[in-house]
């Protein structure tokens, strides 16, 4: 099973840059998108013309903001829209497909980069999410939660740990949050199962030629329950073409 995740930073923009042609060639079984920034009736032709996949979009009430989606070759047994948190469900933060005992979610964690108010909102979301991940871990199902977590975990996940230490997404309390989530017997960072190397970034700022200079952050993940983590067989970050300020992250699993 091949699963790809991408923060599209606007699905209409990504479509114009060739994302859907690339997605078709990639031949993933499931594609998770975040920050679609479009109501479902505003989707571009390319998004509606996908023949091999079924899909579900969860839009933000605010136009041009947030939003998540999943494409799947196989029809899910159940679709879950939202996390049951009205404040955040209105922002289009989560959608989940269930296939038998396996659930695959597309998640978009709020950014705190715009200032203290949104950082406080992000902190609330992370607190709720930690409890939700604990609940999911204990419910007996297998999970893959893919998406933009807006947190870089380790020093090797940013271009300059000392420079990034005072920036939202690399605050000490956010890194400790990820420590707890990825504690032994909790959740697994699937990408790191296959690739422990530094400089594996998934997002680059639009300032000062960050992409060209490879001054990036790894904030896009596929977190799995341990049973799925044992079945990771490969990982990649696609950088040859740019559909967004994020790069697609693909993980191959030995799953039927």
PEUR-V821055 format. One line per field, one symbol per residue. ss: DSSP state (@ for helix, = for strand, . for the rest). burial: b if it has 24 or more other C-alpha atoms within 12 Angstrom, else e. Layout:
# PEUR-V821055
ss->???
burial->???
This chain:
# PEUR-V821055
ss->.======...@@@@@@..@@@@@@@@...=====.....@@@..@@@@.....=====.........=====.....====....@@@@....======..=======.......@@@@@@@@@@@@@@@@@@@@@@@...=======......@@@=..@@@@.......@@@@@@@@@@.....===@@@@@........==...........==..======@@@@..======........=..=====...
burial->bbbbbbbbbbbbbbbeeebbebbbeeebbbbbbbbbbbbbeebbeebeebeebbbbbbbbeeeebbbbbbbbeeebeebbbbbeeeebbebbbbbbbbbeebbbbbbbbbbbeeeeeebeebbebbeebbeebeebbeeeebbbbbbbbbbbbbbbbbbebeebeebbbbbeebbebbeebbeeebbbbbbbbbeeeebbbbbbbeeeeebeebbbbbbbbbbbbbbbbbbbebbbbbbeebbbbbbbbbbbbeee
